[in-house]
Amino acid sequence: MKGPLRDRSLGTKLTEVEYAQVEAAALRAGVGLSEWCRRVALHAAETDGGEAAIAVLLAELLALRAVLLNVMFRMTNGGELTGEEMRELIERADRDKQKRAAALLGDGANDRA
């Protein structure tokens, strides 16, 4: 059974080098240039363009920063951390990291108000 008729087109202009890169990618994928471009365009439209990966990395970095700053603050003031205190710091950082990353990326504008 055939799918819906593809009656719309999409075009772009490329340099010689860009065209060669796209052509090589289509060749590696074993499909024609038009089919490769269609697949890549649809995949990009269906995904978030890597924003989710950036959000995850930012969240992890913020959690690490929170733990590090708390440990450094405690050590600078002559204190020590017990294993339980360290676990609590890590749990708190993990609990808050997604919300903090979303706020920094602009997804949580209402959370900052």
C-alpha atoms as a printed R data frame, in Angstrom:
    type eleno elety resid chain resno      x      y      z
1   ATOM     1    CA   MET     A     1  0.000  0.000  0.000
2   ATOM     2    CA   LYS     A     2  1.309  3.417 -0.947
3   ATOM     3    CA   GLY     A     3  1.703  6.242  1.540
4   ATOM     4    CA   PRO     A     4  0.527  9.801  1.054
5   ATOM     5    CA   LEU     A     5  1.563 11.579 -2.118
6   ATOM     6    CA   ARG     A     6  4.693 13.664 -1.688
7   ATOM     7    CA   ASP     A     7  3.702 16.769 -3.615
8   ATOM     8    CA   ARG     A     8  5.773 19.390 -1.776
9   ATOM     9    CA   SER     A     9  9.434 20.140 -2.312
10  ATOM    10    CA   LEU     A    10 12.192 21.746 -0.307
11  ATOM    11    CA   GLY     A    11 15.373 23.216 -1.738
12  ATOM    12    CA   THR     A    12 18.621 24.797 -0.641
13  ATOM    13    CA   LYS     A    13 21.872 26.008 -2.129
14  ATOM    14    CA   LEU     A    14 25.228 24.495 -1.171
15  ATOM    15    CA   THR     A    15 28.867 25.199 -1.871
16  ATOM    16    CA   GLU     A    16 30.834 22.591 -3.810
17  ATOM    17    CA   VAL     A    17 32.369 21.322 -0.571
18  ATOM    18    CA   GLU     A    18 28.997 21.130  1.210
19  ATOM    19    CA   TYR     A    19 27.461 19.321 -1.755
20  ATOM    20    CA   ALA     A    20 30.308 16.800 -1.753
21  ATOM    21    CA   GLN     A    21 29.802 16.193  1.982
22  ATOM    22    CA   VAL     A    22 26.068 15.612  1.551
23  ATOM    23    CA   GLU     A    23 26.605 13.435 -1.505
24  ATOM    24    CA   ALA     A    24 29.171 11.318  0.361
25  ATOM    25    CA   ALA     A    25 26.801 10.900  3.318
26  ATOM    26    CA   ALA     A    26 24.020  9.729  0.999
27  ATOM    27    CA   LEU     A    27 26.400  7.305 -0.663
28  ATOM    28    CA   ARG     A    28 27.472  5.902  2.724
29  ATOM    29    CA   ALA     A    29 23.804  5.469  3.658
30  ATOM    30    CA   GLY     A    30 23.158  3.660  0.390
31  ATOM    31    CA   VAL     A    31 20.338  5.957 -0.723
32  ATOM    32    CA   GLY     A    32 19.927  8.664 -3.286
33  ATOM    33    CA   LEU     A    33 20.721 12.265 -2.484
34  ATOM    34    CA   SER     A    34 17.068 13.367 -2.379
35  ATOM    35    CA   GLU     A    35 16.055 10.472 -0.131
36  ATOM    36    CA   TRP     A    36 18.982 11.130  2.216
37  ATOM    37    CA   CYS     A    37 18.097 14.833  2.456
38  ATOM    38    CA   ARG     A    38 14.429 13.968  3.093
39  ATOM    39    CA   ARG     A    39 15.355 11.529  5.877
40  ATOM    40    CA   VAL     A    40 17.751 13.962  7.526
41  ATOM    41    CA   ALA     A    41 15.283 16.857  7.338
42  ATOM    42    CA   LEU     A    42 12.466 14.756  8.803
43  ATOM    43    CA   HIS     A    43 14.717 13.372 11.523
44  ATOM    44    CA   ALA     A    44 15.781 16.897 12.502
45  ATOM    45    CA   ALA     A    45 12.149 18.015 12.522
46  ATOM    46    CA   GLU     A    46 11.130 15.090 14.743
47  ATOM    47    CA   THR     A    47 13.933 15.492 17.254
48  ATOM    48    CA   ASP     A    48 14.936 18.414 19.403
49  ATOM    49    CA   GLY     A    49 18.165 19.069 17.522
50  ATOM    50    CA   GLY     A    50 20.337 18.015 20.442
51  ATOM    51    CA   GLU     A    51 18.722 20.329 22.976
52  ATOM    52    CA   ALA     A    52 17.863 17.384 25.209
53  ATOM    53    CA   ALA     A    53 21.504 16.316 25.288
54  ATOM    54    CA   ILE     A    54 22.559 19.852 26.134
55  ATOM    55    CA   ALA     A    55 19.988 19.993 28.928
56  ATOM    56    CA   VAL     A    56 21.242 16.683 30.372
57  ATOM    57    CA   LEU     A    57 24.860 17.817 30.255
58  ATOM    58    CA   LEU     A    58 24.005 21.157 31.823
59  ATOM    59    CA   ALA     A    59 22.022 19.431 34.574
60  ATOM    60    CA   GLU     A    60 24.932 17.129 35.375
61  ATOM    61    CA   LEU     A    61 27.374 20.030 35.351
62  ATOM    62    CA   LEU     A    62 25.155 22.031 37.707
63  ATOM    63    CA   ALA     A    63 24.865 19.071 40.074
64  ATOM    64    CA   LEU     A    64 28.626 18.604 40.069
65  ATOM    65    CA   ARG     A    65 29.116 22.333 40.653
66  ATOM    66    CA   ALA     A    66 26.688 22.319 43.579
67  ATOM    67    CA   VAL     A    67 28.451 19.398 45.250
68  ATOM    68    CA   LEU     A    68 31.910 20.814 44.618
69  ATOM    69    CA   LEU     A    69 31.068 24.276 45.924
70  ATOM    70    CA   ASN     A    70 29.481 22.865 49.063
71  ATOM    71    CA   VAL     A    71 32.472 20.632 49.742
72  ATOM    72    CA   MET     A    72 34.953 23.425 49.059
73  ATOM    73    CA   PHE     A    73 33.019 25.862 51.259
74  ATOM    74    CA   ARG     A    74 33.002 23.363 54.122
75  ATOM    75    CA   MET     A    75 36.738 22.590 53.723
76  ATOM    76    CA   THR     A    76 37.690 26.270 53.424
77  ATOM    77    CA   ASN     A    77 36.013 26.903 56.752
78  ATOM    78    CA   GLY     A    78 37.903 24.067 58.410
79  ATOM    79    CA   GLY     A    79 35.026 21.618 58.426
80  ATOM    80    CA   GLU     A    80 34.815 18.030 57.326
81  ATOM    81    CA   LEU     A    81 32.051 16.046 55.665
82  ATOM    82    CA   THR     A    82 30.760 12.718 56.851
83  ATOM    83    CA   GLY     A    83 29.754 10.068 54.350
84  ATOM    84    CA   GLU     A    84 26.109 10.731 55.160
85  ATOM    85    CA   GLU     A    85 26.486 14.488 54.600
86  ATOM    86    CA   MET     A    86 28.147 13.821 51.264
87  ATOM    87    CA   ARG     A    87 25.291 11.515 50.222
88  ATOM    88    CA   GLU     A    88 22.792 14.223 51.200
89  ATOM    89    CA   LEU     A    89 24.662 16.815 49.124
90  ATOM    90    CA   ILE     A    90 24.639 14.512 46.120
91  ATOM    91    CA   GLU     A    91 20.958 13.650 46.530
92  ATOM    92    CA   ARG     A    92 20.006 17.326 46.807
93  ATOM    93    CA   ALA     A    93 22.099 18.212 43.756
94  ATOM    94    CA   ASP     A    94 20.508 15.362 41.770
95  ATOM    95    CA   ARG     A    95 17.028 16.357 42.917
96  ATOM    96    CA   ASP     A    96 17.437 20.000 41.837
97  ATOM    97    CA   LYS     A    97 19.571 19.662 38.696
98  ATOM    98    CA   GLN     A    98 16.788 19.319 36.092
99  ATOM    99    CA   LYS     A    99 14.852 22.305 37.395
100 ATOM   100    CA   ARG     A   100 17.984 24.466 37.534
101 ATOM   101    CA   ALA     A   101 19.048 23.463 34.010
102 ATOM   102    CA   ALA     A   102 15.566 24.193 32.625
103 ATOM   103    CA   ALA     A   103 15.605 27.601 34.285
104 ATOM   104    CA   LEU     A   104 18.988 28.440 32.777
105 ATOM   105    CA   LEU     A   105 17.922 27.245 29.332
106 ATOM   106    CA   GLY     A   106 14.803 29.407 29.446
107 ATOM   107    CA   ASP     A   107 12.355 26.521 29.859
108 ATOM   108    CA   GLY     A   108 11.581 27.515 33.411
109 ATOM   109    CA   ALA     A   109 10.894 31.221 33.035
110 ATOM   110    CA   ASN     A   110  7.880 30.854 35.308
111 ATOM   111    CA   ASP     A   111  9.955 29.089 37.959
112 ATOM   112    CA   ARG     A   112 12.197 32.161 38.289
113 ATOM   113    CA   ALA     A   113  9.360 34.630 38.734
